[in-house]
Amino acid sequence: MPNVPCNPIARYYLRAIELSRAGINSPDLGGILEDTAQYTLEHVIPLNPSDTWNLSEEILLGYTKKLGNMTLLDPTKNLALGNKTFIEKCAIYKESPLLITQEITPYPEWGPKEIDVRQEAFAKEALKIWTI
């Protein structure tokens, strides 16, 4: 899956994957999640990370906007996270009712390898959801 440039599209994909993992029939009909009061798009590696993330410009350009680096999160919690460290973010992710957000927490760190693994899992799930 390529970088996803549009928040509503990314939110739609993530919502459908969440519904699929929760066992909901026809997860592709889950809508685009226009209601940003319930869940907003969270970038695990922030779009504007602090120096504590210690990532090269090349990695930032290549990975921050990949779907594998994104999840859905309560907007209040998302705003509070900002560009905090991965460990700080995981404490909040554990509290989420969403499977796609909780599944990030077992990783000891977050970078290109973890994003690629998650992206690959999303791609496989997408084939199940959107293949007739």
C-alpha positions as CSV (number, residue, x, y, z in Angstrom):
1,M,0.0,0.0,0.0
2,P,1.4,3.4,-0.9
3,N,1.5,6.5,1.3
4,V,-2.0,7.7,1.9
5,P,-2.3,11.4,1.2
6,C,-5.8,12.0,2.3
7,N,-7.0,11.8,5.9
8,P,-10.6,10.7,5.1
9,I,-9.3,7.9,2.9
10,A,-6.8,6.8,5.5
11,R,-9.6,6.9,8.1
12,Y,-11.9,4.8,5.9
13,Y,-9.2,2.2,5.4
14,L,-8.4,2.0,9.1
15,R,-12.0,1.9,10.0
16,A,-12.7,-1.0,7.6
17,I,-9.7,-2.9,8.9
18,E,-10.8,-2.4,12.5
19,L,-14.3,-3.6,11.6
20,S,-12.9,-6.6,9.8
21,R,-10.7,-7.5,12.8
22,A,-13.7,-7.1,15.1
23,G,-15.6,-9.7,13.0
24,I,-18.1,-7.3,11.5
25,N,-19.6,-8.4,8.1
26,S,-19.1,-6.0,5.2
27,P,-16.4,-3.9,6.9
28,D,-16.0,-2.0,3.6
29,L,-19.4,-0.4,4.3
30,G,-18.1,1.2,7.5
31,G,-18.1,4.7,6.0
32,I,-15.3,7.3,5.9
33,L,-15.7,8.2,9.6
34,E,-16.6,11.8,9.0
35,D,-17.3,12.1,12.7
36,T,-13.9,13.3,13.9
37,A,-15.5,13.8,17.4
38,Q,-15.2,10.0,17.9
39,Y,-11.9,9.1,16.3
40,T,-9.1,11.1,14.6
41,L,-6.1,10.0,12.6
42,E,-3.0,9.4,14.7
43,H,0.5,9.2,13.3
44,V,2.6,7.0,15.5
45,I,5.8,8.6,14.2
46,P,4.5,12.2,14.4
47,L,4.4,14.4,11.3
48,N,6.6,16.8,13.2
49,P,8.6,14.6,15.6
50,S,10.8,15.9,18.4
51,D,14.5,15.2,18.4
52,T,13.9,12.3,20.8
53,W,12.6,10.3,17.9
54,N,16.1,10.4,16.4
55,L,15.0,9.6,12.8
56,S,16.6,10.8,9.6
57,E,14.8,13.1,7.2
58,E,14.7,10.2,4.7
59,I,12.8,7.9,7.1
60,L,10.4,10.7,8.0
61,L,9.6,11.4,4.4
62,G,9.2,7.8,3.6
63,Y,7.3,6.5,6.6
64,T,5.2,9.1,8.5
65,K,2.4,9.1,6.0
66,K,2.3,5.3,5.4
67,L,-0.9,3.6,6.6
68,G,1.2,1.3,8.7
69,N,2.2,4.3,10.8
70,M,-1.4,5.4,11.3
71,T,-4.1,4.5,13.7
72,L,-7.4,5.9,15.0
73,L,-7.6,7.5,18.4
74,D,-9.9,9.5,20.6
75,P,-9.4,13.2,19.5
76,T,-8.7,14.5,23.1
77,K,-6.0,11.8,23.7
78,N,-4.6,12.3,20.2
79,L,-4.2,16.1,20.7
80,A,-2.5,15.4,24.1
81,L,0.0,13.0,22.5
82,G,1.5,15.4,20.0
83,N,5.0,14.3,19.3
84,K,5.6,12.4,22.5
85,T,7.9,9.4,22.5
86,F,6.7,6.0,21.4
87,I,6.7,4.6,24.9
88,E,4.5,7.6,26.1
89,K,2.2,7.0,23.2
90,C,1.9,3.3,24.0
91,A,0.5,4.0,27.4
92,I,-2.4,5.8,25.7
93,Y,-2.8,3.3,22.9
94,K,-3.3,0.5,25.5
95,E,-6.4,2.3,26.7
96,S,-8.0,2.4,23.3
97,P,-11.1,0.2,22.6
98,L,-9.8,-0.2,19.0
99,L,-7.8,-3.4,18.1
100,I,-5.8,-1.6,15.5
101,T,-4.6,0.9,18.1
102,Q,-4.0,-1.7,20.9
103,E,-1.9,-3.9,18.5
104,I,0.9,-1.3,18.4
105,T,1.7,-1.5,22.1
106,P,3.6,-4.8,22.1
107,Y,6.4,-3.4,19.9
108,P,9.5,-2.3,22.0
109,E,10.2,0.4,19.5
110,W,8.7,2.0,16.4
111,G,10.4,2.6,13.1
112,P,10.6,1.5,9.4
113,K,10.7,-2.2,10.2
114,E,7.6,-2.1,12.4
115,I,5.7,0.1,10.0
116,D,6.5,-2.3,7.1
117,V,5.3,-5.3,9.1
118,R,2.1,-3.5,10.0
119,Q,1.7,-2.2,6.4
120,E,2.0,-5.8,5.1
121,A,-0.6,-7.0,7.5
122,F,-3.0,-4.2,6.4
123,A,-2.4,-5.1,2.7
124,K,-3.3,-8.7,3.4
125,E,-6.4,-7.7,5.3
126,A,-7.4,-5.3,2.5
127,L,-7.4,-8.1,0.0
128,K,-9.9,-9.9,2.1
129,I,-12.1,-6.9,2.6
130,W,-12.1,-5.5,-0.9
131,T,-11.8,-8.6,-3.1
132,I,-15.0,-9.8,-4.5
